Amino acid sequence: MHTRSLFAKAVAVACAAVAFGASAASAQAWHYPTLQTPQISTRDFTFLVAGGGDYGTSAVAQWREGITPDFMANFDVGVATPTDNTKFLAGAGLGYSLMRSTQQTPIDLLLTGGLYGAFGSQSFIRIPIGVVAGHRFPLAGSLALTPFVSPRLSVDVCASECHPNPNFESIGTNLKLDFDIGAGLDVTSSIGIRAALTIGGVSSGDSQTAFGIGLTYRPNMAPRR
């Protein structure tokens, strides 16, 4: 347990250093917040809508499924409407609980990673890895608020039409950073609302701010701790 705690703290410090030291950013399959809270989900479904400058509007359905108490899988599918063309979004990821909040250390920490794609006349493959840090605050009854932050590094690979300008300068492969800040509100044991800002871009695209909001449904959700 002591070794796991030291590893979790090391990962958190490393990701924070990268987050505050980088100058560019990226997101998941496209330019939208993940809306991932720092707890492992037993099972939930989220539908989110996000908008961000030249990256257009994204509509994404998310499915999170717990595999063990410390491990889960998640899947994204959706569409985005940037200024150049409509893109189909799809991907899958994993989450692992690095730290659970205690009275001595009131923070939950989740390690995330995955493989995502945005497919259109110009397509991108993205491989993000990061952490989600936050804490769940019970309010009254089933109400609970979970503020969170989520820095993520990703490798962005242009998969098609990688020479978009008259000079034929290749987009190629880029290492980018995305930073989310948001909150989740549990309204009942089954229904929740999540919202977040994300700062980022895609591949060599400009870094811009996007806002996303989603409705989460948890079927037969066991009471949360």
C-alpha positions as CSV (number, residue, x, y, z in Angstrom):
1,M,0.0,0.0,0.0
2,H,2.9,2.3,0.8
3,T,4.5,1.6,-2.5
4,R,1.2,2.2,-4.3
5,S,0.8,5.5,-2.6
6,L,4.3,6.7,-3.5
7,F,3.7,5.6,-7.1
8,A,0.4,7.6,-7.2
9,K,2.1,10.7,-5.9
10,A,4.9,10.4,-8.3
11,V,2.5,10.1,-11.3
12,A,0.5,13.1,-10.0
13,V,3.5,15.3,-9.6
14,A,4.8,14.3,-13.1
15,C,1.6,15.1,-14.8
16,A,1.1,18.4,-13.0
17,A,4.6,19.4,-14.1
18,V,3.9,18.6,-17.7
19,A,0.5,20.3,-17.5
20,F,1.9,23.6,-16.3
21,G,5.1,23.5,-18.4
22,A,3.6,22.7,-21.9
23,S,2.4,25.2,-24.4
24,A,0.0,23.2,-26.6
25,A,-2.9,20.9,-25.8
26,S,-5.1,18.1,-27.1
27,A,-8.3,16.2,-26.1
28,Q,-9.7,12.6,-26.7
29,A,-10.9,11.6,-30.2
30,W,-11.5,15.3,-30.9
31,H,-11.7,18.7,-29.1
32,Y,-14.1,18.0,-26.1
33,P,-13.7,17.3,-22.4
34,T,-13.7,13.7,-21.2
35,L,-16.1,14.5,-18.4
36,Q,-14.3,11.7,-16.4
37,T,-14.6,12.0,-12.6
38,P,-11.8,10.4,-10.5
39,Q,-13.8,7.4,-9.3
40,I,-14.2,4.0,-10.9
41,S,-17.7,3.7,-12.4
42,T,-19.7,0.5,-11.9
43,R,-21.6,1.3,-15.1
44,D,-22.7,4.6,-16.5
45,F,-23.8,6.1,-19.8
46,T,-23.2,9.8,-20.6
47,F,-24.3,11.9,-23.5
48,L,-22.3,15.1,-23.9
49,V,-22.4,18.1,-26.2
50,A,-19.3,20.3,-26.5
51,G,-18.3,23.3,-28.6
52,G,-14.8,24.8,-29.2
53,G,-14.0,27.5,-31.8
54,D,-12.8,26.2,-35.1
55,Y,-13.2,22.6,-33.9
56,G,-17.0,22.9,-34.1
57,T,-19.7,21.2,-32.1
58,S,-19.2,17.6,-30.9
59,A,-21.9,15.2,-29.8
60,V,-20.6,12.1,-28.0
61,A,-22.1,9.1,-26.3
62,Q,-19.9,7.5,-23.6
63,W,-20.1,4.1,-21.9
64,R,-18.1,3.3,-18.8
65,E,-18.0,-0.2,-17.4
66,G,-16.3,-1.3,-14.2
67,I,-14.3,-4.5,-14.5
68,T,-12.9,-4.7,-11.0
69,P,-13.2,-2.2,-8.0
70,D,-9.9,-0.5,-9.3
71,F,-10.2,-1.0,-13.0
72,M,-12.7,0.1,-15.8
73,A,-13.1,0.4,-19.5
74,N,-14.8,3.2,-21.4
75,F,-16.0,3.7,-25.0
76,D,-16.7,6.9,-27.0
77,V,-18.7,7.2,-30.2
78,G,-20.0,10.4,-31.8
79,V,-19.7,13.1,-34.5
80,A,-18.0,16.5,-34.7
81,T,-18.7,19.4,-37.1
82,P,-15.5,21.4,-37.5
83,T,-15.3,24.2,-40.1
84,D,-13.6,21.9,-42.7
85,N,-15.7,18.7,-42.6
86,T,-17.8,16.4,-40.4
87,K,-15.9,13.8,-38.5
88,F,-16.9,10.4,-37.0
89,L,-15.5,9.9,-33.5
90,A,-14.7,6.5,-31.9
91,G,-12.4,5.1,-29.3
92,A,-11.8,3.1,-26.2
93,G,-9.9,3.7,-23.0
94,L,-9.0,2.3,-19.6
95,G,-9.0,3.7,-16.1
96,Y,-7.1,2.5,-13.0
97,S,-7.6,3.9,-9.5
98,L,-4.3,5.1,-8.2
99,M,-5.5,6.6,-4.9
100,R,-8.8,6.7,-3.0
101,S,-9.5,9.5,-0.6
102,T,-9.1,9.1,3.1
103,Q,-9.3,11.5,6.0
104,Q,-5.5,11.9,5.8
105,T,-5.4,12.3,2.0
106,P,-8.7,13.7,0.7
107,I,-8.1,13.1,-3.0
108,D,-9.1,10.5,-5.6
109,L,-6.7,9.9,-8.4
110,L,-7.4,8.0,-11.5
111,L,-4.9,6.9,-14.2
112,T,-6.4,7.0,-17.8
113,G,-5.3,6.0,-21.2
114,G,-6.7,4.9,-24.6
115,L,-6.8,4.8,-28.3
116,Y,-9.2,7.2,-30.2
117,G,-9.9,8.3,-33.7
118,A,-11.5,11.2,-35.6
119,F,-12.4,10.1,-39.2
120,G,-13.2,12.3,-42.1
121,S,-11.6,13.7,-45.2
122,Q,-8.7,14.4,-42.8
123,S,-8.4,11.7,-40.1
124,F,-6.4,11.6,-36.8
125,I,-5.5,8.8,-34.4
126,R,-4.8,9.9,-30.8
127,I,-3.2,8.0,-27.9
128,P,-3.8,9.9,-24.6
129,I,-2.5,9.1,-21.2
130,G,-3.2,11.2,-18.1
131,V,-4.7,11.5,-14.6
132,V,-8.0,12.7,-13.1
133,A,-7.7,14.2,-9.6
134,G,-10.6,15.3,-7.5
135,H,-12.8,14.7,-4.5
136,R,-16.5,13.8,-4.0
137,F,-18.4,16.0,-1.5
138,P,-21.7,14.7,-0.2
139,L,-24.3,17.5,0.1
140,A,-27.8,16.5,1.1
141,G,-29.6,13.2,0.4
142,S,-28.4,11.8,-2.9
143,L,-26.8,15.1,-3.9
144,A,-23.0,15.1,-4.2
145,L,-20.5,17.4,-5.9
146,T,-17.2,16.2,-7.4
147,P,-14.9,18.9,-8.7
148,F,-12.0,17.5,-10.8
149,V,-9.0,18.4,-12.9
150,S,-7.5,16.2,-15.7
151,P,-4.2,16.8,-17.5
152,R,-3.5,14.4,-20.4
153,L,-0.7,14.0,-22.8
154,S,-1.5,12.5,-26.2
155,V,0.4,11.3,-29.3
156,D,-1.6,12.7,-32.3
157,V,-1.0,11.0,-35.6
158,C,-2.4,12.3,-38.9
159,A,-3.9,9.2,-40.7
160,S,-5.1,10.7,-44.0
161,E,-4.9,14.0,-46.1
162,C,-1.8,15.2,-44.1
163,H,-0.8,17.9,-46.6
164,P,-3.6,20.5,-46.1
165,N,-1.9,23.8,-47.2
166,P,-0.5,25.1,-50.5
167,N,3.1,24.5,-49.3
168,F,2.3,20.8,-48.7
169,E,3.7,21.0,-45.2
170,S,3.0,17.7,-43.5
171,I,1.0,17.6,-40.3
172,G,2.7,14.4,-39.2
173,T,2.9,13.3,-35.6
174,N,2.6,15.6,-32.6
175,L,2.9,15.3,-28.9
176,K,0.1,17.5,-27.3
177,L,-1.3,18.3,-23.9
178,D,-5.0,18.7,-22.8
179,F,-6.2,20.1,-19.5
180,D,-9.8,19.8,-18.2
181,I,-11.3,21.5,-15.2
182,G,-14.9,20.6,-14.3
183,A,-17.3,19.1,-11.9
184,G,-19.9,16.4,-11.6
185,L,-23.2,16.7,-9.7
186,D,-25.0,13.6,-8.6
187,V,-28.7,14.5,-8.6
188,T,-30.0,11.1,-7.6
189,S,-28.3,7.7,-7.3
190,S,-28.9,7.1,-11.0
191,I,-28.8,10.6,-12.6
192,G,-25.9,13.0,-12.7
193,I,-24.8,16.1,-14.6
194,R,-21.2,16.8,-15.6
195,A,-19.6,19.9,-17.1
196,A,-16.0,20.9,-17.9
197,L,-13.8,23.3,-19.7
198,T,-10.9,21.9,-21.8
199,I,-7.9,23.8,-23.2
200,G,-6.5,22.1,-26.2
201,G,-6.2,21.5,-29.9
202,V,-5.8,18.6,-32.4
203,S,-2.4,17.7,-33.9
204,S,-0.8,21.0,-35.2
205,G,-4.1,22.9,-34.7
206,D,-4.3,26.0,-32.5
207,S,-5.0,25.6,-28.8
208,Q,-8.5,26.7,-28.0
209,T,-11.0,26.5,-25.1
210,A,-14.1,24.2,-25.4
211,F,-17.0,23.8,-23.0
212,G,-18.9,20.5,-22.6
213,I,-21.9,19.4,-20.6
214,G,-23.3,15.9,-20.3
215,L,-26.1,13.9,-18.7
216,T,-25.0,10.7,-17.0
217,Y,-27.3,7.7,-16.3
218,R,-26.2,4.9,-13.9
219,P,-28.5,1.9,-14.1
220,N,-28.9,-0.1,-10.9
221,M,-26.1,2.0,-9.4
222,A,-24.9,0.7,-6.0
223,P,-24.7,3.4,-3.3
224,R,-21.4,5.3,-3.6
225,R,-19.0,5.6,-0.8
